[in-house]
Amino acid sequence: MKKICNQCQTEMIEDLTINVEFDTLGIKIKKKGKGLFNNISAKPKAAVCPNCGCLIFYIDEYKEFSK
């Protein structure tokens, strides 16, 4: 599913990686689950609008967080 910019309705450039300066591992989104090994995690991605520069963060595994 293509992402459309909320500001100018242009198709966004997707699947960009996110790195924190001086940290090669980047960032990770986590949700603590029930039990010892039931944590859910995902690496966020970014999309940028080539027209206005609007930036969004998203994860592909969003359905895992609603369980």
PDBQT receptor file of N, H, CA, C and O in Angstrom, charges set to zero:
ATOM      1  N   MET A   1       0.839  -1.176   0.000  1.00  0.00    +0.000 N 
ATOM      2  CA  MET A   1       0.000   0.000   0.000  1.00  0.00    +0.000 C 
ATOM      3  C   MET A   1       0.889   1.246   0.000  1.00  0.00    +0.000 C 
ATOM      4  O   MET A   1       1.727   1.416   0.885  1.00  0.00    +0.000 OA
ATOM      5  N   LYS A   2       0.705   2.088  -0.967  1.00  0.00    +0.000 N 
ATOM      6  H   LYS A   2       0.024   1.950  -1.686  1.00  0.00    +0.000 HD
ATOM      7  CA  LYS A   2       1.503   3.309  -1.090  1.00  0.00    +0.000 C 
ATOM      8  C   LYS A   2       1.090   4.319  -0.033  1.00  0.00    +0.000 C 
ATOM      9  O   LYS A   2      -0.090   4.454   0.293  1.00  0.00    +0.000 OA
ATOM     10  N   LYS A   3       2.073   5.018   0.490  1.00  0.00    +0.000 N 
ATOM     11  H   LYS A   3       3.031   4.908   0.225  1.00  0.00    +0.000 HD
ATOM     12  CA  LYS A   3       1.807   6.064   1.475  1.00  0.00    +0.000 C 
ATOM     13  C   LYS A   3       1.696   7.400   0.747  1.00  0.00    +0.000 C 
ATOM     14  O   LYS A   3       2.513   7.727  -0.114  1.00  0.00    +0.000 OA
ATOM     15  N   ILE A   4       0.671   8.161   1.110  1.00  0.00    +0.000 N 
ATOM     16  H   ILE A   4       0.007   7.895   1.809  1.00  0.00    +0.000 HD
ATOM     17  CA  ILE A   4       0.412   9.464   0.513  1.00  0.00    +0.000 C 
ATOM     18  C   ILE A   4       0.630  10.537   1.573  1.00  0.00    +0.000 C 
ATOM     19  O   ILE A   4       0.170  10.402   2.707  1.00  0.00    +0.000 OA
ATOM     20  N   CYS A   5       1.324  11.589   1.203  1.00  0.00    +0.000 N 
ATOM     21  H   CYS A   5       1.698  11.698   0.281  1.00  0.00    +0.000 HD
ATOM     22  CA  CYS A   5       1.625  12.690   2.122  1.00  0.00    +0.000 C 
ATOM     23  C   CYS A   5       0.341  13.368   2.587  1.00  0.00    +0.000 C 
ATOM     24  O   CYS A   5      -0.524  13.695   1.774  1.00  0.00    +0.000 OA
ATOM     25  N   ASN A   6       0.221  13.577   3.887  1.00  0.00    +0.000 N 
ATOM     26  H   ASN A   6       0.924  13.311   4.547  1.00  0.00    +0.000 HD
ATOM     27  CA  ASN A   6      -0.949  14.251   4.450  1.00  0.00    +0.000 C 
ATOM     28  C   ASN A   6      -0.950  15.746   4.138  1.00  0.00    +0.000 C 
ATOM     29  O   ASN A   6      -2.003  16.382   4.162  1.00  0.00    +0.000 OA
ATOM     30  N   GLN A   7       0.214  16.306   3.846  1.00  0.00    +0.000 N 
ATOM     31  H   GLN A   7       1.070  15.789   3.826  1.00  0.00    +0.000 HD
ATOM     32  CA  GLN A   7       0.317  17.750   3.612  1.00  0.00    +0.000 C 
ATOM     33  C   GLN A   7      -0.033  18.148   2.179  1.00  0.00    +0.000 C 
ATOM     34  O   GLN A   7      -0.747  19.125   1.955  1.00  0.00    +0.000 OA
ATOM     35  N   CYS A   8       0.491  17.361   1.183  1.00  0.00    +0.000 N 
ATOM     36  H   CYS A   8       1.071  16.567   1.365  1.00  0.00    +0.000 HD
ATOM     37  CA  CYS A   8       0.329  17.797  -0.207  1.00  0.00    +0.000 C 
ATOM     38  C   CYS A   8      -0.205  16.705  -1.136  1.00  0.00    +0.000 C 
ATOM     39  O   CYS A   8      -0.294  16.917  -2.346  1.00  0.00    +0.000 OA
ATOM     40  N   GLN A   9      -0.558  15.546  -0.588  1.00  0.00    +0.000 N 
ATOM     41  H   GLN A   9      -0.485  15.375   0.394  1.00  0.00    +0.000 HD
ATOM     42  CA  GLN A   9      -1.160  14.436  -1.335  1.00  0.00    +0.000 C 
ATOM     43  C   GLN A   9      -0.244  13.831  -2.404  1.00  0.00    +0.000 C 
ATOM     44  O   GLN A   9      -0.736  13.274  -3.386  1.00  0.00    +0.000 OA
ATOM     45  N   THR A  10       1.071  13.929  -2.233  1.00  0.00    +0.000 N 
ATOM     46  H   THR A  10       1.471  14.381  -1.435  1.00  0.00    +0.000 HD
ATOM     47  CA  THR A  10       2.045  13.344  -3.153  1.00  0.00    +0.000 C 
ATOM     48  C   THR A  10       2.436  11.957  -2.646  1.00  0.00    +0.000 C 
ATOM     49  O   THR A  10       2.472  11.734  -1.436  1.00  0.00    +0.000 OA
ATOM     50  N   GLU A  11       2.727  11.028  -3.547  1.00  0.00    +0.000 N 
ATOM     51  H   GLU A  11       2.698  11.209  -4.530  1.00  0.00    +0.000 HD
ATOM     52  CA  GLU A  11       3.180   9.698  -3.145  1.00  0.00    +0.000 C 
ATOM     53  C   GLU A  11       4.558   9.810  -2.493  1.00  0.00    +0.000 C 
ATOM     54  O   GLU A  11       5.454  10.470  -3.019  1.00  0.00    +0.000 OA
ATOM     55  N   MET A  12       4.713   9.156  -1.341  1.00  0.00    +0.000 N 
ATOM     56  H   MET A  12       3.985   8.619  -0.913  1.00  0.00    +0.000 HD
ATOM     57  CA  MET A  12       5.941   9.260  -0.559  1.00  0.00    +0.000 C 
ATOM     58  C   MET A  12       6.957   8.203  -0.971  1.00  0.00    +0.000 C 
ATOM     59  O   MET A  12       6.595   7.154  -1.505  1.00  0.00    +0.000 OA
ATOM     60  N   ILE A  13       8.226   8.489  -0.719  1.00  0.00    +0.000 N 
ATOM     61  H   ILE A  13       8.519   9.341  -0.285  1.00  0.00    +0.000 HD
ATOM     62  CA  ILE A  13       9.310   7.532  -0.914  1.00  0.00    +0.000 C 
ATOM     63  C   ILE A  13       9.389   6.724   0.373  1.00  0.00    +0.000 C 
ATOM     64  O   ILE A  13       9.602   7.288   1.447  1.00  0.00    +0.000 OA
ATOM     65  N   GLU A  14       9.218   5.393   0.275  1.00  0.00    +0.000 N 
ATOM     66  H   GLU A  14       9.045   4.935  -0.597  1.00  0.00    +0.000 HD
ATOM     67  CA  GLU A  14       9.104   4.530   1.459  1.00  0.00    +0.000 C 
ATOM     68  C   GLU A  14      10.337   3.669   1.680  1.00  0.00    +0.000 C 
ATOM     69  O   GLU A  14      11.307   3.713   0.924  1.00  0.00    +0.000 OA
ATOM     70  N   ASP A  15      10.258   2.880   2.757  1.00  0.00    +0.000 N 
ATOM     71  H   ASP A  15       9.470   2.844   3.372  1.00  0.00    +0.000 HD
ATOM     72  CA  ASP A  15      11.239   1.855   3.110  1.00  0.00    +0.000 C 
ATOM     73  C   ASP A  15      12.628   2.423   3.366  1.00  0.00    +0.000 C 
ATOM     74  O   ASP A  15      13.633   1.801   3.021  1.00  0.00    +0.000 OA
ATOM     75  N   LEU A  16      12.683   3.598   3.968  1.00  0.00    +0.000 N 
ATOM     76  H   LEU A  16      11.866   4.104   4.249  1.00  0.00    +0.000 HD
ATOM     77  CA  LEU A  16      13.953   4.219   4.321  1.00  0.00    +0.000 C 
ATOM     78  C   LEU A  16      14.350   3.769   5.718  1.00  0.00    +0.000 C 
ATOM     79  O   LEU A  16      13.495   3.623   6.591  1.00  0.00    +0.000 OA
ATOM     80  N   THR A  17      15.630   3.550   5.931  1.00  0.00    +0.000 N 
ATOM     81  H   THR A  17      16.324   3.668   5.221  1.00  0.00    +0.000 HD
ATOM     82  CA  THR A  17      16.093   3.108   7.251  1.00  0.00    +0.000 C 
ATOM     83  C   THR A  17      16.342   4.317   8.148  1.00  0.00    +0.000 C 
ATOM     84  O   THR A  17      16.547   5.434   7.674  1.00  0.00    +0.000 OA
ATOM     85  N   ILE A  18      16.318   4.060   9.465  1.00  0.00    +0.000 N 
ATOM     86  H   ILE A  18      16.152   3.152   9.849  1.00  0.00    +0.000 HD
ATOM     87  CA  ILE A  18      16.520   5.095  10.470  1.00  0.00    +0.000 C 
ATOM     88  C   ILE A  18      17.741   4.716  11.294  1.00  0.00    +0.000 C 
ATOM     89  O   ILE A  18      17.810   3.609  11.828  1.00  0.00    +0.000 OA
ATOM     90  N   ASN A  19      18.690   5.612  11.399  1.00  0.00    +0.000 N 
ATOM     91  H   ASN A  19      18.633   6.511  10.965  1.00  0.00    +0.000 HD
ATOM     92  CA  ASN A  19      19.859   5.390  12.242  1.00  0.00    +0.000 C 
ATOM     93  C   ASN A  19      20.032   6.580  13.171  1.00  0.00    +0.000 C 
ATOM     94  O   ASN A  19      19.881   7.732  12.764  1.00  0.00    +0.000 OA
ATOM     95  N   VAL A  20      20.347   6.287  14.416  1.00  0.00    +0.000 N 
ATOM     96  H   VAL A  20      20.469   5.351  14.747  1.00  0.00    +0.000 HD
ATOM     97  CA  VAL A  20      20.650   7.326  15.389  1.00  0.00    +0.000 C 
ATOM     98  C   VAL A  20      22.136   7.634  15.249  1.00  0.00    +0.000 C 
ATOM     99  O   VAL A  20      22.952   6.716  15.171  1.00  0.00    +0.000 OA
ATOM    100  N   GLU A  21      22.488   8.893  15.217  1.00  0.00    +0.000 N 
ATOM    101  H   GLU A  21      21.825   9.639  15.280  1.00  0.00    +0.000 HD
ATOM    102  CA  GLU A  21      23.886   9.280  15.040  1.00  0.00    +0.000 C 
ATOM    103  C   GLU A  21      24.755   8.649  16.124  1.00  0.00    +0.000 C 
ATOM    104  O   GLU A  21      24.415   8.693  17.306  1.00  0.00    +0.000 OA
ATOM    105  N   PHE A  22      25.861   8.072  15.718  1.00  0.00    +0.000 N 
ATOM    106  H   PHE A  22      26.137   8.036  14.758  1.00  0.00    +0.000 HD
ATOM    107  CA  PHE A  22      26.818   7.374  16.581  1.00  0.00    +0.000 C 
ATOM    108  C   PHE A  22      26.290   6.059  17.124  1.00  0.00    +0.000 C 
ATOM    109  O   PHE A  22      26.889   5.500  18.043  1.00  0.00    +0.000 OA
ATOM    110  N   ASP A  23      25.200   5.550  16.595  1.00  0.00    +0.000 N 
ATOM    111  H   ASP A  23      24.714   6.004  15.848  1.00  0.00    +0.000 HD
ATOM    112  CA  ASP A  23      24.659   4.261  17.012  1.00  0.00    +0.000 C 
ATOM    113  C   ASP A  23      24.280   3.488  15.759  1.00  0.00    +0.000 C 
ATOM    114  O   ASP A  23      23.314   3.847  15.086  1.00  0.00    +0.000 OA
ATOM    115  N   THR A  24      25.008   2.448  15.436  1.00  0.00    +0.000 N 
ATOM    116  H   THR A  24      25.793   2.156  15.982  1.00  0.00    +0.000 HD
ATOM    117  CA  THR A  24      24.772   1.698  14.199  1.00  0.00    +0.000 C 
ATOM    118  C   THR A  24      23.550   0.797  14.291  1.00  0.00    +0.000 C 
ATOM    119  O   THR A  24      23.091   0.291  13.268  1.00  0.00    +0.000 OA
ATOM    120  N   LEU A  25      23.014   0.583  15.480  1.00  0.00    +0.000 N 
ATOM    121  H   LEU A  25      23.387   0.994  16.312  1.00  0.00    +0.000 HD
ATOM    122  CA  LEU A  25      21.873  -0.311  15.644  1.00  0.00    +0.000 C 
ATOM    123  C   LEU A  25      20.544   0.366  15.344  1.00  0.00    +0.000 C 
ATOM    124  O   LEU A  25      19.550  -0.325  15.121  1.00  0.00    +0.000 OA
ATOM    125  N   GLY A  26      20.494   1.676  15.332  1.00  0.00    +0.000 N 
ATOM    126  H   GLY A  26      21.301   2.237  15.514  1.00  0.00    +0.000 HD
ATOM    127  CA  GLY A  26      19.242   2.379  15.080  1.00  0.00    +0.000 C 
ATOM    128  C   GLY A  26      18.338   2.354  16.299  1.00  0.00    +0.000 C 
ATOM    129  O   GLY A  26      18.822   2.293  17.429  1.00  0.00    +0.000 OA
ATOM    130  N   ILE A  27      17.022   2.400  16.081  1.00  0.00    +0.000 N 
ATOM    131  H   ILE A  27      16.628   2.450  15.163  1.00  0.00    +0.000 HD
ATOM    132  CA  ILE A  27      16.061   2.364  17.179  1.00  0.00    +0.000 C 
ATOM    133  C   ILE A  27      15.106   1.202  16.968  1.00  0.00    +0.000 C 
ATOM    134  O   ILE A  27      14.958   0.699  15.854  1.00  0.00    +0.000 OA
ATOM    135  N   LYS A  28      14.461   0.783  18.046  1.00  0.00    +0.000 N 
ATOM    136  H   LYS A  28      14.581   1.192  18.951  1.00  0.00    +0.000 HD
ATOM    137  CA  LYS A  28      13.538  -0.344  17.994  1.00  0.00    +0.000 C 
ATOM    138  C   LYS A  28      12.309  -0.008  18.819  1.00  0.00    +0.000 C 
ATOM    139  O   LYS A  28      12.417   0.597  19.885  1.00  0.00    +0.000 OA
ATOM    140  N   ILE A  29      11.145  -0.397  18.331  1.00  0.00    +0.000 N 
ATOM    141  H   ILE A  29      11.056  -0.889  17.465  1.00  0.00    +0.000 HD
ATOM    142  CA  ILE A  29       9.883  -0.213  19.037  1.00  0.00    +0.000 C 
ATOM    143  C   ILE A  29       9.557  -1.527  19.738  1.00  0.00    +0.000 C 
ATOM    144  O   ILE A  29       9.584  -2.583  19.106  1.00  0.00    +0.000 OA
ATOM    145  N   LYS A  30       9.244  -1.480  21.049  1.00  0.00    +0.000 N 
ATOM    146  H   LYS A  30       9.222  -0.622  21.563  1.00  0.00    +0.000 HD
ATOM    147  CA  LYS A  30       8.979  -2.702  21.808  1.00  0.00    +0.000 C 
ATOM    148  C   LYS A  30       7.668  -2.605  22.566  1.00  0.00    +0.000 C 
ATOM    149  O   LYS A  30       7.249  -1.525  22.982  1.00  0.00    +0.000 OA
ATOM    150  N   LYS A  31       7.028  -3.759  22.737  1.00  0.00    +0.000 N 
ATOM    151  H   LYS A  31       7.369  -4.636  22.398  1.00  0.00    +0.000 HD
ATOM    152  CA  LYS A  31       5.850  -3.881  23.592  1.00  0.00    +0.000 C 
ATOM    153  C   LYS A  31       6.062  -5.105  24.461  1.00  0.00    +0.000 C 
ATOM    154  O   LYS A  31       6.323  -6.198  23.959  1.00  0.00    +0.000 OA
ATOM    155  N   LYS A  32       5.948  -4.916  25.762  1.00  0.00    +0.000 N 
ATOM    156  H   LYS A  32       5.736  -4.028  26.170  1.00  0.00    +0.000 HD
ATOM    157  CA  LYS A  32       6.141  -6.022  26.686  1.00  0.00    +0.000 C 
ATOM    158  C   LYS A  32       4.914  -6.923  26.653  1.00  0.00    +0.000 C 
ATOM    159  O   LYS A  32       3.786  -6.456  26.813  1.00  0.00    +0.000 OA
ATOM    160  N   GLY A  33       5.142  -8.216  26.445  1.00  0.00    +0.000 N 
ATOM    161  H   GLY A  33       6.058  -8.594  26.315  1.00  0.00    +0.000 HD
ATOM    162  CA  GLY A  33       4.056  -9.184  26.404  1.00  0.00    +0.000 C 
ATOM    163  C   GLY A  33       3.938  -9.934  27.711  1.00  0.00    +0.000 C 
ATOM    164  O   GLY A  33       4.660  -9.655  28.668  1.00  0.00    +0.000 OA
ATOM    165  N   LYS A  34       3.035 -10.875  27.746  1.00  0.00    +0.000 N 
ATOM    166  H   LYS A  34       2.448 -11.102  26.969  1.00  0.00    +0.000 HD
ATOM    167  CA  LYS A  34       2.865 -11.706  28.935  1.00  0.00    +0.000 C 
ATOM    168  C   LYS A  34       3.890 -12.827  28.883  1.00  0.00    +0.000 C 
ATOM    169  O   LYS A  34       4.076 -13.452  27.838  1.00  0.00    +0.000 OA
ATOM    170  N   GLY A  35       4.547 -13.083  29.984  1.00  0.00    +0.000 N 
ATOM    171  H   GLY A  35       4.396 -12.575  30.832  1.00  0.00    +0.000 HD
ATOM    172  CA  GLY A  35       5.555 -14.128  30.034  1.00  0.00    +0.000 C 
ATOM    173  C   GLY A  35       6.953 -13.567  29.817  1.00  0.00    +0.000 C 
ATOM    174  O   GLY A  35       7.132 -12.371  29.590  1.00  0.00    +0.000 OA
ATOM    175  N   LEU A  36       7.927 -14.444  29.891  1.00  0.00    +0.000 N 
ATOM    176  H   LEU A  36       7.782 -15.416  30.076  1.00  0.00    +0.000 HD
ATOM    177  CA  LEU A  36       9.326 -14.037  29.845  1.00  0.00    +0.000 C 
ATOM    178  C   LEU A  36       9.790 -13.708  28.425  1.00  0.00    +0.000 C 
ATOM    179  O   LEU A  36      10.494 -12.719  28.222  1.00  0.00    +0.000 OA
ATOM    180  N   PHE A  37       9.405 -14.520  27.448  1.00  0.00    +0.000 N 
ATOM    181  H   PHE A  37       8.833 -15.324  27.613  1.00  0.00    +0.000 HD
ATOM    182  CA  PHE A  37       9.918 -14.340  26.092  1.00  0.00    +0.000 C 
ATOM    183  C   PHE A  37       8.841 -13.911  25.091  1.00  0.00    +0.000 C 
ATOM    184  O   PHE A  37       8.941 -14.228  23.905  1.00  0.00    +0.000 OA
ATOM    185  N   ASN A  38       7.829 -13.205  25.547  1.00  0.00    +0.000 N 
ATOM    186  H   ASN A  38       7.748 -12.948  26.510  1.00  0.00    +0.000 HD
ATOM    187  CA  ASN A  38       6.734 -12.811  24.672  1.00  0.00    +0.000 C 
ATOM    188  C   ASN A  38       6.757 -11.331  24.312  1.00  0.00    +0.000 C 
ATOM    189  O   ASN A  38       5.717 -10.755  23.994  1.00  0.00    +0.000 OA
ATOM    190  N   ASN A  39       7.921 -10.715  24.357  1.00  0.00    +0.000 N 
ATOM    191  H   ASN A  39       8.767 -11.183  24.615  1.00  0.00    +0.000 HD
ATOM    192  CA  ASN A  39       8.019  -9.319  23.954  1.00  0.00    +0.000 C 
ATOM    193  C   ASN A  39       7.867  -9.206  22.446  1.00  0.00    +0.000 C 
ATOM    194  O   ASN A  39       8.318 -10.076  21.701  1.00  0.00    +0.000 OA
ATOM    195  N   ILE A  40       7.237  -8.144  22.004  1.00  0.00    +0.000 N 
ATOM    196  H   ILE A  40       6.871  -7.437  22.608  1.00  0.00    +0.000 HD
ATOM    197  CA  ILE A  40       7.055  -7.869  20.587  1.00  0.00    +0.000 C 
ATOM    198  C   ILE A  40       7.921  -6.664  20.247  1.00  0.00    +0.000 C 
ATOM    199  O   ILE A  40       7.926  -5.671  20.976  1.00  0.00    +0.000 OA
ATOM    200  N   SER A  41       8.647  -6.750  19.148  1.00  0.00    +0.000 N 
ATOM    201  H   SER A  41       8.643  -7.557  18.557  1.00  0.00    +0.000 HD
ATOM    202  CA  SER A  41       9.470  -5.619  18.750  1.00  0.00    +0.000 C 
ATOM    203  C   SER A  41       9.469  -5.476  17.232  1.00  0.00    +0.000 C 
ATOM    204  O   SER A  41       9.206  -6.433  16.503  1.00  0.00    +0.000 OA
ATOM    205  N   ALA A  42       9.765  -4.274  16.773  1.00  0.00    +0.000 N 
ATOM    206  H   ALA A  42       9.978  -3.497  17.365  1.00  0.00    +0.000 HD
ATOM    207  CA  ALA A  42       9.825  -3.990  15.343  1.00  0.00    +0.000 C 
ATOM    208  C   ALA A  42      10.795  -2.842  15.112  1.00  0.00    +0.000 C 
ATOM    209  O   ALA A  42      10.922  -1.939  15.939  1.00  0.00    +0.000 OA
ATOM    210  N   LYS A  43      11.471  -2.894  13.980  1.00  0.00    +0.000 N 
ATOM    211  H   LYS A  43      11.367  -3.628  13.308  1.00  0.00    +0.000 HD
ATOM    212  CA  LYS A  43      12.336  -1.789  13.594  1.00  0.00    +0.000 C 
ATOM    213  C   LYS A  43      11.506  -0.813  12.763  1.00  0.00    +0.000 C 
ATOM    214  O   LYS A  43      10.912  -1.203  11.758  1.00  0.00    +0.000 OA
ATOM    215  N   PRO A  44      11.463   0.448  13.177  1.00  0.00    +0.000 N 
ATOM    216  CA  PRO A  44      10.684   1.420  12.410  1.00  0.00    +0.000 C 
ATOM    217  C   PRO A  44      11.373   1.762  11.090  1.00  0.00    +0.000 C 
ATOM    218  O   PRO A  44      12.595   1.678  10.965  1.00  0.00    +0.000 OA
ATOM    219  N   LYS A  45      10.564   2.147  10.122  1.00  0.00    +0.000 N 
ATOM    220  H   LYS A  45       9.571   2.215  10.224  1.00  0.00    +0.000 HD
ATOM    221  CA  LYS A  45      11.037   2.629   8.839  1.00  0.00    +0.000 C 
ATOM    222  C   LYS A  45      10.529   4.055   8.670  1.00  0.00    +0.000 C 
ATOM    223  O   LYS A  45       9.691   4.521   9.442  1.00  0.00    +0.000 OA
ATOM    224  N   ALA A  46      11.041   4.736   7.662  1.00  0.00    +0.000 N 
ATOM    225  H   ALA A  46      11.721   4.357   7.035  1.00  0.00    +0.000 HD
ATOM    226  CA  ALA A  46      10.629   6.107   7.408  1.00  0.00    +0.000 C 
ATOM    227  C   ALA A  46      10.159   6.240   5.968  1.00  0.00    +0.000 C 
ATOM    228  O   ALA A  46      10.554   5.472   5.091  1.00  0.00    +0.000 OA
ATOM    229  N   ALA A  47       9.310   7.230   5.750  1.00  0.00    +0.000 N 
ATOM    230  H   ALA A  47       8.989   7.853   6.463  1.00  0.00    +0.000 HD
ATOM    231  CA  ALA A  47       8.881   7.624   4.410  1.00  0.00    +0.000 C 
ATOM    232  C   ALA A  47       8.964   9.141   4.346  1.00  0.00    +0.000 C 
ATOM    233  O   ALA A  47       8.614   9.835   5.301  1.00  0.00    +0.000 OA
ATOM    234  N   VAL A  48       9.432   9.650   3.207  1.00  0.00    +0.000 N 
ATOM    235  H   VAL A  48       9.717   9.086   2.431  1.00  0.00    +0.000 HD
ATOM    236  CA  VAL A  48       9.580  11.091   3.044  1.00  0.00    +0.000 C 
ATOM    237  C   VAL A  48       8.881  11.530   1.759  1.00  0.00    +0.000 C 
ATOM    238  O   VAL A  48       8.899  10.825   0.750  1.00  0.00    +0.000 OA
ATOM    239  N   CYS A  49       8.275  12.694   1.820  1.00  0.00    +0.000 N 
ATOM    240  H   CYS A  49       8.260  13.267   2.639  1.00  0.00    +0.000 HD
ATOM    241  CA  CYS A  49       7.601  13.257   0.657  1.00  0.00    +0.000 C 
ATOM    242  C   CYS A  49       8.632  14.003  -0.200  1.00  0.00    +0.000 C 
ATOM    243  O   CYS A  49       9.314  14.899   0.299  1.00  0.00    +0.000 OA
ATOM    244  N   PRO A  50       8.752  13.647  -1.472  1.00  0.00    +0.000 N 
ATOM    245  CA  PRO A  50       9.720  14.333  -2.329  1.00  0.00    +0.000 C 
ATOM    246  C   PRO A  50       9.285  15.753  -2.713  1.00  0.00    +0.000 C 
ATOM    247  O   PRO A  50      10.084  16.520  -3.250  1.00  0.00    +0.000 OA
ATOM    248  N   ASN A  51       8.031  16.103  -2.442  1.00  0.00    +0.000 N 
ATOM    249  H   ASN A  51       7.382  15.480  -2.005  1.00  0.00    +0.000 HD
ATOM    250  CA  ASN A  51       7.513  17.414  -2.802  1.00  0.00    +0.000 C 
ATOM    251  C   ASN A  51       7.691  18.447  -1.687  1.00  0.00    +0.000 C 
ATOM    252  O   ASN A  51       8.165  19.556  -1.933  1.00  0.00    +0.000 OA
ATOM    253  N   CYS A  52       7.306  18.076  -0.449  1.00  0.00    +0.000 N 
ATOM    254  H   CYS A  52       6.921  17.175  -0.249  1.00  0.00    +0.000 HD
ATOM    255  CA  CYS A  52       7.335  19.059   0.643  1.00  0.00    +0.000 C 
ATOM    256  C   CYS A  52       8.278  18.681   1.788  1.00  0.00    +0.000 C 
ATOM    257  O   CYS A  52       8.519  19.495   2.680  1.00  0.00    +0.000 OA
ATOM    258  N   GLY A  53       8.817  17.451   1.773  1.00  0.00    +0.000 N 
ATOM    259  H   GLY A  53       8.621  16.790   1.048  1.00  0.00    +0.000 HD
ATOM    260  CA  GLY A  53       9.759  17.048   2.813  1.00  0.00    +0.000 C 
ATOM    261  C   GLY A  53       9.125  16.483   4.065  1.00  0.00    +0.000 C 
ATOM    262  O   GLY A  53       9.833  16.198   5.030  1.00  0.00    +0.000 OA
ATOM    263  N   CYS A  54       7.816  16.312   4.081  1.00  0.00    +0.000 N 
ATOM    264  H   CYS A  54       7.241  16.544   3.296  1.00  0.00    +0.000 HD
ATOM    265  CA  CYS A  54       7.138  15.732   5.242  1.00  0.00    +0.000 C 
ATOM    266  C   CYS A  54       7.703  14.335   5.512  1.00  0.00    +0.000 C 
ATOM    267  O   CYS A  54       7.927  13.567   4.577  1.00  0.00    +0.000 OA
ATOM    268  N   LEU A  55       7.928  14.013   6.753  1.00  0.00    +0.000 N 
ATOM    269  H   LEU A  55       7.746  14.637   7.513  1.00  0.00    +0.000 HD
ATOM    270  CA  LEU A  55       8.537  12.743   7.144  1.00  0.00    +0.000 C 
ATOM    271  C   LEU A  55       7.606  11.998   8.088  1.00  0.00    +0.000 C 
ATOM    272  O   LEU A  55       7.063  12.594   9.019  1.00  0.00    +0.000 OA
ATOM    273  N   ILE A  56       7.411  10.681   7.856  1.00  0.00    +0.000 N 
ATOM    274  H   ILE A  56       7.852  10.197   7.100  1.00  0.00    +0.000 HD
ATOM    275  CA  ILE A  56       6.627   9.848   8.772  1.00  0.00    +0.000 C 
ATOM    276  C   ILE A  56       7.432   8.613   9.131  1.00  0.00    +0.000 C 
ATOM    277  O   ILE A  56       8.280   8.166   8.359  1.00  0.00    +0.000 OA
ATOM    278  N   PHE A  57       7.160   8.064  10.311  1.00  0.00    +0.000 N 
ATOM    279  H   PHE A  57       6.470   8.427  10.937  1.00  0.00    +0.000 HD
ATOM    280  CA  PHE A  57       7.731   6.803  10.747  1.00  0.00    +0.000 C 
ATOM    281  C   PHE A  57       6.624   5.760  10.770  1.00  0.00    +0.000 C 
ATOM    282  O   PHE A  57       5.483   6.081  11.106  1.00  0.00    +0.000 OA
ATOM    283  N   TYR A  58       6.942   4.513  10.419  1.00  0.00    +0.000 N 
ATOM    284  H   TYR A  58       7.868   4.252  10.147  1.00  0.00    +0.000 HD
ATOM    285  CA  TYR A  58       5.956   3.439  10.427  1.00  0.00    +0.000 C 
ATOM    286  C   TYR A  58       6.657   2.110  10.648  1.00  0.00    +0.000 C 
ATOM    287  O   TYR A  58       7.874   2.004  10.492  1.00  0.00    +0.000 OA
ATOM    288  N   ILE A  59       5.869   1.080  11.016  1.00  0.00    +0.000 N 
ATOM    289  H   ILE A  59       4.881   1.166  11.142  1.00  0.00    +0.000 HD
ATOM    290  CA  ILE A  59       6.381  -0.283  11.114  1.00  0.00    +0.000 C 
ATOM    291  C   ILE A  59       5.506  -1.185  10.267  1.00  0.00    +0.000 C 
ATOM    292  O   ILE A  59       4.306  -0.951  10.131  1.00  0.00    +0.000 OA
ATOM    293  N   ASP A  60       6.111  -2.217   9.699  1.00  0.00    +0.000 N 
ATOM    294  H   ASP A  60       7.086  -2.408   9.809  1.00  0.00    +0.000 HD
ATOM    295  CA  ASP A  60       5.366  -3.169   8.885  1.00  0.00    +0.000 C 
ATOM    296  C   ASP A  60       4.597  -4.171   9.740  1.00  0.00    +0.000 C 
ATOM    297  O   ASP A  60       3.568  -4.692   9.310  1.00  0.00    +0.000 OA
ATOM    298  N   GLU A  61       5.090  -4.444  10.948  1.00  0.00    +0.000 N 
ATOM    299  H   GLU A  61       5.926  -4.021  11.297  1.00  0.00    +0.000 HD
ATOM    300  CA  GLU A  61       4.499  -5.467  11.818  1.00  0.00    +0.000 C 
ATOM    301  C   GLU A  61       3.484  -4.883  12.786  1.00  0.00    +0.000 C 
ATOM    302  O   GLU A  61       3.411  -5.332  13.930  1.00  0.00    +0.000 OA
ATOM    303  N   TYR A  62       2.705  -3.905  12.372  1.00  0.00    +0.000 N 
ATOM    304  H   TYR A  62       2.765  -3.540  11.443  1.00  0.00    +0.000 HD
ATOM    305  CA  TYR A  62       1.784  -3.218  13.284  1.00  0.00    +0.000 C 
ATOM    306  C   TYR A  62       0.690  -4.127  13.833  1.00  0.00    +0.000 C 
ATOM    307  O   TYR A  62       0.188  -3.877  14.929  1.00  0.00    +0.000 OA
ATOM    308  N   LYS A  63       0.309  -5.165  13.112  1.00  0.00    +0.000 N 
ATOM    309  H   LYS A  63       0.716  -5.369  12.221  1.00  0.00    +0.000 HD
ATOM    310  CA  LYS A  63      -0.749  -6.056  13.589  1.00  0.00    +0.000 C 
ATOM    311  C   LYS A  63      -0.306  -6.876  14.793  1.00  0.00    +0.000 C 
ATOM    312  O   LYS A  63      -1.142  -7.290  15.596  1.00  0.00    +0.000 OA
ATOM    313  N   GLU A  64       0.989  -7.115  14.930  1.00  0.00    +0.000 N 
ATOM    314  H   GLU A  64       1.668  -6.778  14.278  1.00  0.00    +0.000 HD
ATOM    315  CA  GLU A  64       1.512  -7.859  16.087  1.00  0.00    +0.000 C 
ATOM    316  C   GLU A  64       1.305  -7.078  17.389  1.00  0.00    +0.000 C 
ATOM    317  O   GLU A  64       1.182  -7.688  18.451  1.00  0.00    +0.000 OA
ATOM    318  N   PHE A  65       1.264  -5.756  17.330  1.00  0.00    +0.000 N 
ATOM    319  H   PHE A  65       1.364  -5.260  16.467  1.00  0.00    +0.000 HD
ATOM    320  CA  PHE A  65       1.121  -4.938  18.530  1.00  0.00    +0.000 C 
ATOM    321  C   PHE A  65      -0.299  -4.885  19.050  1.00  0.00    +0.000 C 
ATOM    322  O   PHE A  65      -0.514  -4.489  20.195  1.00  0.00    +0.000 OA
ATOM    323  N   SER A  66      -1.274  -5.270  18.248  1.00  0.00    +0.000 N 
ATOM    324  H   SER A  66      -1.099  -5.592  17.317  1.00  0.00    +0.000 HD
ATOM    325  CA  SER A  66      -2.659  -5.224  18.710  1.00  0.00    +0.000 C 
ATOM    326  C   SER A  66      -3.103  -6.494  19.390  1.00  0.00    +0.000 C 
ATOM    327  O   SER A  66      -4.236  -6.568  19.866  1.00  0.00    +0.000 OA
ATOM    328  N   LYS A  67      -2.256  -7.489  19.450  1.00  0.00    +0.000 N 
ATOM    329  H   LYS A  67      -1.335  -7.429  19.064  1.00  0.00    +0.000 HD
ATOM    330  CA  LYS A  67      -2.606  -8.768  20.083  1.00  0.00    +0.000 C 
ATOM    331  C   LYS A  67      -2.510  -8.690  21.581  1.00  0.00    +0.000 C 
ATOM    332  O   LYS A  67      -2.771  -9.678  22.268  1.00  0.00    +0.000 OA
TER     333      LYS A  67
